[in-house]
């Protein structure tokens, strides 16, 4: 052995070092010899660790724990586990991953290693060693100077080093190939390496030769294993071979285990007939995966099948799938198909799971098959499809635990369909026959959901406490995730948003590291509801978008839920077109599956959206919601439209019974407005402050300002407007600004046109109803003139845009009618100018929001370039005015595209500047909100992604920073851009430990 300082000095020079060379170039020897003061994590990759779960478990050993179940989002899970490991290891850790050539590009473990390369703190070091290059792109690290590459040419011995090891005149023959040089030193010859291996082995005692041939049958082996296979001297021979570096090496990641070096594995002939005894030895020690490998080598498929349950129990879903892949299809029994289906289900791979379960039903539908298949349908196809499977199974009492789970699944489906009596009956029946903690926890979970729907808060709390206790005792990670997510939802309903966020913070890391995208999406949706309740619109919207994307990809009916709340966020921002689209899509999805809770929410959302523009349509949606079940919000919409105090009182009573503090606060505010009662408004304000909902505060303070009037009312309204603007609630900000104007008796524009986020014409501050136009073409005519920004257009060109397929004679008459209608609606002298054959809109006469926005935005950007003190207020005002894209309801009209894109790009510039200013001043929460607004409009904006990760980490939200970084990596991969390494701020005091 000789030291090689010229190479050892390169190992920790950059974030990542790669050693790539064929077998025998001394990669492992170099790594072993190198001296470092860093804490070291060493792992030698194995064939059985090509999936995320075994690789993560091996790397986590002694540092933290990794859940043994996994979901459908392997890429997301890999990034979450990389973050878990990065937080568990010391910041200056050195991670050595040897033999990475056993991994292929398509292996999920590769995603974990790639994520580690990106997510380790800058002070950590990672070494990847193998015969082939890393199976993922390293271009960005190389460009950024974060990669050191050590090749075969560098690893080869120099002439001087070769002379030290094997004497002179050997370098020319061996080319400096370290293994060849070492073998020459051992044998004094340079024959073909195969012959060389035979010769070296032949020089060893017979018992050593026999031991090596037995060892060649296994990828890993121990002294005890070889002793049990007849090698009594294994305890002496193995350590001696490893010490001499002769064919055997220690497996650093598994103390007590040895492996053959690649050269020996290539040339040694394995001993036949050892696998039967080895399988018994592995089984007796709980090494079920290695026992399966030995049984598969013997083609003992019944023996493999008998161990699959133990593999699932001890090593998880990934290991089962690896094991079942060894069994030929013609040798598979129903038990094999079922366990493979269970493994896919645990990974959240619903379609493969359903296919394997269908294969297993060839011998009949068992209770376990029925409940697993029904649960898949409940999450994907819908509750009605789940009930069909539940009804197909005829209980026989043979498997009470599985029958209990089947009844709980049926109860969940009935709950989703609004049939609470059936849901309660099935859940009680499930609880009566449950025999394990898992079954009892699931039954109590559904009973809690029923109690919540019935407004029985004491019962739901009790059931969830019992359910969580059972789930934790059973080690049911999915059950824990579901319970915490549900409890968060109920906390939101009660206005307890802080408690909801605490539940989600417990639940989301579990969902992240297990990779269950569907459950993670449910948690994100529930967190979005809590954030919405706290007035954090941008963060809420990001969560709703993320949840909706997962549900859409899974084809799940659950996508209706985040769409409803996205509609509410868009409505509060003033983006009416997007709000209407989201709510109608939610209504469509909910109607297709008849999921009553979502139907009620969608109808209520549409009622609130149309309450200002189309009261009749709003009443229709509110009444439909009430036909489906109780709804405080629907009653309040009707109470507002009809000025009905009785409906407000009814809503208050329901809210009180259900523990719905937010609903009760809304009812107080509305009663205060209708009755002009300042005491009721004060009570509402106090309750909103207790809840922690600033949007509720803004509504009440605006109502108080209108009631007070005068200078005091104006000041209060202006404060409410500023608070709403900071939160991004543009509709509430405008309402408060309107009250302030009224209080100081300032004249509003008689006519004002809104185009950002949807087209509306306001006359004296009130929106014109759709019926006022009489003609859709008259509205389109005005839109076209606005899009031309004062530039004239000929009558012929305008007619062709409005009626592209009509004859010119008809077009002229229709254009005249449309012009007359538009002027009638806008009233004479309000901006439509005819000059000969040309028509234009006079922006000086008719104010339009997009023109005001562009002027303010450009003034703000120019001020920011000058570093003027007025830049912040100008930019903030412009950002607040942008309710949505220009004429969003006309996405395919070419005449609108140019102005839409111009306004959108300028808006993104405004928000980017605001975000950068907030980050530089240490306002991390504000900066993150601005970043989220950029990403909502442009999900591929790399600087916004990286800034979001930075400010979240700087604010101490390390888990959320990791999740945001994962989203960034995903978006960059979609456009084939290599991501930057994780840019977060690391702090030893905030790092998680095992």
N, C-alpha and C positions, 0 to 999 in steps of 0.2 A: 504494500500500500504506500502511495506517495501522496503528499498534499499538492493541491493545484490552486494556488492563491489567485492566479489570473482568471480562473472561472468562478471561484468561490465569492470573489468580490462583486460579481454581477448579479448574484441571486437576490439581493434585497435592494437593488439600485432603483427600481421603479415599482409602481403599483402591481404590475404583472410581469412575470418572467416565464418564458416557455423554453423547455428543453425538448427538442425534437430530433430523434435519431433512431436508427434501427436497433434491434436487440444487440446487446453486448458492447455498447459504447460507454458504459459506466455512468449512466444517468443517476441511477439509485445510489451508487457508490459516492458520486460527487455530492449528492444531497445529504447523505449520511455523514460524510466527513466535514461538511461546512460547519463552521462555528458561528453561533448567533446567541445574543443575549435575549432575544425575543421569546415570548411563549410560543410554542410550536403545536400546531394541529397537523398530524401526518396521517394520510389515508392512501392506501393502495386500492385503486378501483378494481372491481371484480365483475364478472359476467352477470352475477345475480344482483348487481346494483345499477342496472341500466334504467331503472324507474326512479321517480322522485323520492318515494317513501324510503326504500332501503338506503339510498345515497344520503338523504338528509339525516336519517337515524344514525348512520355511521359517523357523519361529521359532527353530530350533536352530542355524541357519547361523552359523558362527563361534564358537559357544559350546560345543556338544557334538555328539555323533552320535546318530542315531536309526536303529535296525535297519530294514532295508527290507522285512522280512517281517512279517506280522501274523496274529493268530489270531482265534478266534470271539468273544472277549469284548471288544467294542469299548469298552464303558463302562469296564471295568477297565483296558484299555489306555490309554484317555484319561486316567484318573486317574494311572496310573503315569508316563505321559509328562509330565503336568503337574508331578508331583513331580521328574522328571528335569530339566525346564527350570527349575523354581524353585530347585533346588540348583545348577544351572550358572550362572545369572545372579547378579550382585551383589545383595546384600540390599536396596539402595536403588534398584533398577532402575526405570525408567519404560518400560512396554510400551504402545505405541500400535498399535491394530488399527483400520485404516481400512477403509471400505466393507464393514462386516459385513453389510449388507443382501443381499449376494450369497448368504449362507448361509440355509438353511431349517431349521426346527426339527428335522426328521427327519435332517439331515445329521450324520454322526458327528463332523465337525470341531467342531460346536457343543458336543458333550460335552467336548471338550478345552478350549474357551474357558471353559465353565462351571467345569470343574475348576480352571483357572488362577485364576478369580475367587476360588475358595475356598481354594486352596492357597498362594498367594503369601504371603511373610512380611508382617507388619503394616507394615514400613517400605517395602515396594515399592508401586508405583502402577500401575494399569492403566486405560487409556482405550479405550473402545469407541466408534467413530464410524461412523455410517451413516444411511441414510434411514429405517430402521424400527427399533423398539426391539429390544433384545437378545432372541434367540429362546429365552430360558430365564428362569426366575423370579429376580427380584432382591429379593423381599419381605424375606427375612431380613437382607440387607445394608442395606436401607433402614431397617428397624426398628432395627437396631443402630447407625445413624448412620454407616455405612461407604460410603454411596453419595451422589455428587453428580450431579445431572441438569441438563444444559444443553440447552435446547429451541430450536426454531426462533425462538420469540419473543425469546429472549435473543440468538440469533445475528444476528438482523436488525439492520441499521445503525440507530442512532439518527438523529434529524434532524440533529444536529451532525456525526456521522460521515458521513452521506450528503452533506452540504454540502461537507465537506472533499474527498470523492472526486469528486463529479459536479456540484457547485454547488447553489444554492438551488432550491426548488420541485420537486425531483426525488423527495423522500421520499414525498410524497403519492401520486405516480403509481406508484412501485415498491414501496411498503410496506416499504422498507428491505431488499428482497431483494438480497443482496450481488452475485450474478452479474448481475442486471439493472442494478444501480447501476454496476457495472464496465463493462457493455456500453454503457450510456448514456454513460459517460465516454469510451469508445472512439469511439462513433458520433455522439453528440449527439442521439440519437433514442430514443423509447420505444415503437417499434412492437412487434407480436407477436414473441415471442422467436425463433420459427422464421425469420421474415423478418429478424430482427436477426442471427441466426447467418449466414444467407445473405449479408446485406449485409457483415458483418465479413469473412467468407471472401472475398467478391467484391472487397473492397478490397485483398486480398493479391495478390502476383504470381502469374501462372499456374502456375509451377512449385510454388509453395507450395500452391495450391488442389489441384493434381493429387496432390501428396504426401499431403495430408490425406485425400483420398478413398481412396487406397491404404491409408493407415494405418487407416481406418475398418473395413477388412475383418478386422482382428486385435485381440484384446484386449490384446496386448503386442507391441512391435516394437522393433527396434534400428536404429541408423544403417546397419549393414552389411546388414541385411535390405532396407531400403528402397533402399539403393544398388544391391543386386543385382536389384531389381525395376525399375530404370531411373531412379531419382531420384539423379542424380549429385551434386546439391547438398545431399543429406540431412544431411551432416556440419555444414553451416552452418545450414540451415533449422531442424532440430529443436531444437538448443540455444537458438536465438534465440526460437522460439515458447515454449519452456519458461521462458526468462528473463522474457519478457513476460507470462507467465501466460495466454497466448492458446491455449486449446483443448488444449494438450499439457502434460503434467506428467511429472516423473521418477518412476519406480517405486522408492521408497526401499528396498524389500526386495530388489530385483534391480538392482544397479548396472549401468549401461549400457543398461537397458531403459526405454522410455517407454510412456505410455498416453494415450488421449484422455480429457479430462474428460467426465463424464456428459452434459452438455448437448450437446457436440459429437457424442458417440456417438449421441445421440437424433435429431439433425437432419441429420447428414451422410450422404449416399448413398454406400455403399461402392463402390469400383471393382470391376467384374466382371473375371474372367479372370486374377487374380493368384495363385490358390491352387496351380496346378500348379507354377509356378516357386518359390513359397514352400515347398511340400512338399519339393522337391529341396534347397533351401537349409537347411531345418530338419534334414533327414535327414543331410546332409553334416556337420553340426555336432553330431550326437548329440541333437538336440532332438526325440526321437521322438514325444512326446506332442503337441507343437504340429504336427508333420508329420501326425499322424493327424487332427487337427482340420481341417487344410487338405484332406486327401484325403477326409474325410467331407463337407466342403462341396461337393466335386466328385462325391460319390457314387461314388468309386473304391474299391469294397469289396475287390477283390483287393489293391489297394495298402495299404489299412488292415490286411488280414490278414497281409500280408508283414512288417509292422512290429510285430506284437503280441509276438513273441518278444523283440525289442529293448526294447519297453516294459516287459515283465516283468523283464528282466535289469537295466535301469537305474533303473526307478522303482517296481517292486514290484507287489504284488497289487492294491492299490486303483486304481492307474493303469490296469491291464489291464481291470478291471471297468468303469471309466469308458469306456475305448476300445471294448470289445466291445458296450457298451450302444448305441453309435452304429450298429452293423451290423444292418440289418433281418433278421428271422429267416429269411426266404426266401433271403437272400444268404449265410447262414452255412455254412461248410464244417466238416468234421470237425475241422480244425485250430483253427477259432475256438472250437468247443464244448470241445475239449480244453484249450486255454489258459485259457478261462474257468473250467473245472473246476479246473485247477491253481491259479488265483488264489483260488477259494473254498476249496480245500484248504489253501493257505498261510494263509488267514485262519481256518482251523479250522471253517469252515462245512460240515460233513460232508454234510448232506442235499443242499444245492444242488450241491456238488461231485459227489456221486454221480449226481445227475440229469444234469449236463452231460456227465460221462463216458459215461453210458448213451446220450446223444444222439450222442456221438462214435463209438460202436461201430457205428453204422449201416454204416460201410464196413469193419467187421471189428475184432476185438480185437487191438490191438497190445500189445507188451510193456510199454510205458510206461503205457498205460491199465490193463492188468492189475495192475501193481504198485501203482498209485495207488488203484485201486478196492479191492484186497485190503487195503491198509494202513488205509483208512477202516473196512473191516469189522473189522479186527483191533482197532482202538480202540473201535469202537461195538458191532458185532453179536457179536463174539467170534471166537476163533481158528478154530473150525470153519468159520464162514462165510468167513473169509479164505482158508482152504485150498481151499474149493470154487472160488473164482475163480482161485487159483494153478493148480489142476489143469485148468481150462478152456483155458488158453493152451498152445499147442504151440510150443516154442522153434524158431526157424529161424536164429538167429545173426545176424539183420539188425541188431539193436540190442543188443549185448552189455552195455552199461551198464544199460539198463532191465531186461534179463533177470537181471543180477546183483542189482538191487534187488528183483526179484520173488522170487528165491531167498532173499534175506535176510528178506523178509517172511514167506515160508513157514517159514523157520527159527524166527522169533520165535513164530509160531503153534504150531509143534511144541513149543517150549520151554514155552509156557503150558499145553499139554496134558500136560506131563510126559514127552514122548517125546524124551529127550535125544539118543539116537543119531541119529534123523532130523534133529533140530535141528542137530547138529554136521555131519552130512553135507551138508545144504543150505547151511550157512554156509561150509563149505570150498569147495563148488562155486561159491558166489557170489564168493568171494575170487579164485578162479582166473580168472574171466572179467571181473572188474571192471577198468575202464580209466580211472577218475577217482578223485580223492581222496574224493569223496562216496561212491561205491560201496564203496571199500575201507574207509572209516571205518565204514560201516553193517555190513559183513560182520564186521569185527573186534569191533564192539559185541556182535553176537549170539554170537560165539565166546567173548567174555568172560562173557556171561550163562550159557552152557553150562558153562564152567569153574567158575563160582561154584556152580552147582547140583551139580557133581561134587566140590566141595570142593578144587579146585586153585587155591589163592590166588595162587601165583606166576604161573600162566598168565593168570588173570583180570587181574592188575595189568598184565602185559605187553600184553595185547590192548587194554585200555582206554587205556593210554598211546599206543599206535599209533593207535587209533581217534580219540582226541582230536586228535592231530597232523594226521591227514588231514582231520577235520571243520573244523578251524580254517583249514587251507590252502584248503579248498573254499569257505570262507565259509558253511558249513552251520550256521546258527544253531540249527535244530531238532536237528541231530545233536549239537551241543555241549550243548544243554539235556538231551537224553536221556542222554548219556554221563555228565555230572556227576551227574544224578539217580540213575542206576544205581550209580555209584561210591559215592554217599552211602549207598545201601541196603546195599551190601556192607560198607562201613565199620561200619554199625550191626550187621550180623550178626557182625562181628569184635569188637564192643564198643568200637570206636574212634569214640565219639560226637562228640568235638571235630572230628576230621577230617571226619566226615559233615556237621556244621554248616558247616564251611568250604566244602565243595563246594556245599551248598545256597545259601549266601550268594553264591557266584559264579553259580549257575544261576537263582535266583529273579528277580533284576532283569532278566535277559534274557527270562524268561517273562512278566514284568510288562509290559515296554515293547513286546513283540511281540504281547501280547494272546492268547497261546495258552493258553486256560483249562485244556484237558485236561492239557497238559504242566505247567502251573503247579500243578494239583491233584496230579499225581504228585510234584512236588517238595515240596509242602506235606505230603503223606502221609509221605514219607521223612523230612522234618524232624520230623514228629510222632513217628516211631519213635525218632529220635535224642533228642528231648526226653524221651520216655517212658523211654528208657534212662538218662537223667540224673536221673530222678525228678521232672521238671517236668510234673506231671500236667495242670495247668490249661492251660498253653501247648500241650501235646500234644493235649489234647482239642479246643482251638480249631482247630488245624490239621487234625485228622481230620474234624471237622464241616465245615470249609470244603471240604476235598477231596471228601467224600461228596456235598455239595450240588452241586458241579460235575459229578461223575460221574453223579449222578441226573438232572440237567438234560439231560445229553448222552445219556442212556440207555445208559451204558457199563457193561459187565460189571466194569470196574475198581472199581466202588463196593464190591465185596466186601472189598477190602483195608482201607480205613479203618474199615469196620464191625467187622472183627475186632479191630482195636486199640482202637476205642471200647469194645468189650466188655471188653477188658482194663482200660481206665481205669475204667470203671464198677465192675468187680469189685473193684479196689483201693480204690475209694471206698466200697464196701459197697452200692452201688446194684444189687442183684441182678436186679431186674425189668428195668431198662434193659440190663444186661449180657446177660441171656438173650435179650432181643428183638434186640439188635444182632447177636449171634453166630448166632442162628437165621436172621436175614435174610441174613447173609453166607453161611451154608451154602446157603440157597436159591439165591442168585445164582450161587454157584460151581458148584453142581450143575447148574444150567440150562445153563451153558456148559462144564461139565466141566473147569474150570481147576484142575488138581491142586494147585498151590502154595496157592491160597486154600482149597481143601477141607481140606487138612492143617491149616492155621492155624485154621480154624473149628472143626474137631473137637477140636483141642488146647485151644482156648479154652473150649469147653463142658466138656471133661474137667476142667479146672482149676476151673471154676465149680461143678460138681456134686460135686467130690471130698469136700466136707464134709457135704453134705446127702444125697446119693444116690450112694454109692460104686459101686453096680452100673452105673448110667447113666454115671458117669464112666469106668469101665473100658471100657464099650462104645464111647464116643467115642474114647478113647485108642487102642484096638485098630484102629478104622477108620482113624485117622490113620496108623498104622504099616503098614496094608495098602496105603496109597497111596504110601508112600515113607519114607525115613529121617526121624526126628523125635526130637531130643534131649528136647524138652519132653514128648512123649507117653511116652517111656520113663521119665522121672522121675515123671510122674503115677502110672504103674503101680508104679514102685518104691516110692513113698510109700504107696499104698493097700495093697500086698501086703508091705510091709517087705522088699523083695527087693533085697539089696545087689548082686546080679549085674546087675540091670537098671541100677542106678546106674553100675556100672563100664562097662557097654556104652555108656551115654550119654556117659560121660567120654571113651571112646575115639573115638566119632564126633565129639564136639566138638573134640577135639585134632586129628583129621585135617582137619576143615573150618575150623580156625582160629577156632572159635566160643568166645571167651573167656568170654562170659556163660553159655553152656551149661555150660562146664567148671566155672565158679564155682558154679552151681546144683547140679551133681552133687557137688562137694566138700561143700557145706553139707548136702545130704541124707544123704550117707554119714556125715558127722560126727554128725548127729542119730541115725541108725539105729545106728551103732557107738559112740555116746557118746564120740567122739574129739575132744578139744579141739584137737589139732594140725591136724586136717582143717578145723575151723571157723576156726582162725587163718589157714590158707592161703586159705580162701574169702574171709575178710574182707580180706586183703591184695589179692587179685585184684579184688574189687569196688571197692576204693579206687583201684586203678590204672585201672580202667575209668571210674571217676567216677560210679558208680550208687549213690546213697544208699539207694534202696529195697532193693537187695541187701544193703547194710550193715545196714539195720534188721532184715532177716530173720536174718542171721547173729548179730547182737548179741542178738536175742531168744532164739535157740537157745542162745547162750552163757550167757545169764542163767538159762535153765531148767536148764542143766547145772551151773552154779555153785551156785545156790540161795542161801538165807540173805539177809543184809542186802546183801552185795555183788551178788548176783543181782538183788535188788529194785531197787537203784540203777541197775544197768545196764539193766534192763527199762524203768524209768521214763524214762531218757534216750532209749532207742529209741522209746518211745511218743511223747515230745515231738517227736522228729525226724520220725516218720511223720505226726503231726498237722500239723506245719508244712507238709509236702509235700501234704497233703490225702489221704493214703493211710489212710483210716479203718479199713479191715480190718486192716492191719498195726498200727495204733495200738491197736486193741482186743485183738489177739493179744498185743502187748507188755504191755498193761495187765493182761490175764489172767495172764500169767506173773508180773508183779509181785505180784499178789494171792496167787498160789500161794506165792511166795517168802516172803511175810510171813504166810502161813496165814490170810488174811482170808476170811471166809465170803462166798461169792457168794449172790445171791438164788437160791433154789431154782428159781424160775421167772421168766423174763423174756421179754417179748414185743417183738419188733422189727416196726415197721410202716413205717418210713422207708426207702424204696428197695425195699420188698417185705416180705411177711409171713413171719415165722419165730417159732417158739417155742423158746426155749433152756431146757433143763433141766440144771441144774448146769453151765452153760456150753456144753453140747453141743446142736446143733440137732436137733429131732425130725424124722425122715424123713417124707416125705409119706404113706407107708403107715400111719403111726401114727394117722392121723386116721380112716381107714376111710370117711369121708364128707366130701365137699366142702362140703355144706350146714352141717356142724358147724363147719368153719373159717369159713364166711361168717357164721354166727351170732355167733361171737366177734368177727369184724371189725366187724359192725354195732354190737355193744355197745361196742366201743372207740371207734367213731366218735361215739357219743352222750356220751362223756366222763362217765360216771357217772349220766347222766339215765336214769330208768326208761322202759321201753317196754312197752306191753301185749302180751300173747301174740298177740292178734289182729293187731295192727299188725306184729309181728315175723314172724308167719307169712305175712302178705301180701307182705312184702318178700322172703322166701325163696321162696315159691311163689305168685306173683301170679295164676296162671291156674288154680289148683286149687280144688276144692270145700272149704268150711270144715271138714267132718267129717274129710276126709283130712289137711288141714293140721294140725289139732290133734294127731293121732297122730304125724305126721312131725316136728312141732316137739318133741314129748316125746322122741322118739328122738334127734334132733339135740342137744337139751340134755343128755341122758344121755351121749351120745358126747363132747361138749365137756367135761363135768365129768370124765369118765373120763380124757381126755387130759391135762387140766390138773390133775387130782386134786382130791379133795374139799377144800373150805375154801380154795380159791385164787382167789376173787373173783367167781364168778357167783352173784348173790343173787336169790332169788325172794321177792317180797313181795306176797302175794295174787295178783292177775292180772298184776302187772307184774314185769319182769325187768330187772336192771341189772348193771353191772360195778363192783366196788368198787376204785377206783384206789389206795386205801391198802393193799390186800391184794395186788393183782396189778400189779407195776410194768410200765409201757408206755413205750417210748422217746419217743413223740411228746409225752406229757405232761411228761416230764423236759426235753425240748428246749424246749418252750414256756415252762416256768418259768424255765429258765436264760437263754433269749433275752430274756425280758421283764426279768429282773433285770439283765442286761447293758446293755440299752438304757436302762433307768432310771438305772443307774450312769453311763453315758456322758453322759446329760443333766445329771447333777449334776457331771460332770467328776471322778468319783471315781477313785481309783487302782486300784480293783478292776475297773474296767470292762473293761480289755483282757483279763484272764484269763477273765472271765465270758463275754465275747463270743466269744473264741477257742474256749472249751470248747463253747459252743452251736453255733458253725459246724462244729466237728469232729464233732458228734453228728448232723448232718443228712446222712444217707447218700443221700437222694433223697426224692422226693415221697411223701406219705402214701399207702400202698396203691397203688403205681403199677401193679400188675397188674390193678386194677379201675378203669380210667379212665372207664368209662361208668356207674358206679353212683352214683345221685344221693345216696344216704345217706353216701357218702364225700367228696363234693365240697366241702362247707362246711369241714370240718376240713383237707382237703388244701389248699384255697386259703388258709386262715388261716395254716397252718404255712409255706406257701411264701412268702407275703407277709412274714411276720416274718423268715424266713430271709434274704430279699432286703434287708430293713432292716438286719439284723445285718451282712451282708457289705458293704453300702454304707458303714456306719459304720466298719468295719474298714479298708476301702479308703481312706476319707478320712483316717483317723488315720495310716495308713502313708504316704500322700502327704505329709501335713503334716510328718512326721518324716523325710522324705527316703529312706524305704525303698521305692525305686521298683520293684524286682523283686517285693516282697511286694504292693505296691499293684496291680501289673499282674495278679498271680494272682487277687486278690480281684475285680478288674474282670471278668476272664474268667469267674469263677464266676457273677457276676451275669448276664452276657450269655448264658451257657449256659442259664439258666432264663428270662431275658427278653431276647431279642435286640433289642428296641426301646427299651431303657433308655438315653435320650440322655445323661444325666450320666455313666453308666458308660462309654459309648463315648468321650466327650470326655476323661474322666479317663485312660482307657487310652492315648489318643493322647498326652496330656500327659506321663505318666510314662515312656512309651517314649522320647519325644523327650528328656526330661530325663536319661534314662539313657544317651543316645547312640545308641539303636537307631533311627536316623532312617528307614531303609528300612522297618522293621517298623511304625513310627509312620505312615508314608505308607499302607502297606497296610491298617492298622487304620482309618485315616481313610476310605479308600475303602469299606470295609465299612460304616462308620457312614453315609456318604452313601447307599449302596444301601438300607440299612434304612429311613432316613428317607423316601426316595423311595417305598418300598413302602407307607408309611402317609400319603403326601402331606403330609409336613412338610418345609419348607425347612431344609437343614442349616446349622449354624453354620460360619463360616470355620475353616480349619485352626488349631488352637490350639497347635501344637508350639513347642518352644524352638529357635530358630535360632542357630547358632554358626558363624562364619566358618571356624574351624579344622577343622570336620567336614564342610564342604560339598564335594560332588564337583565336579571340574572336568573339562573335556574333555581 
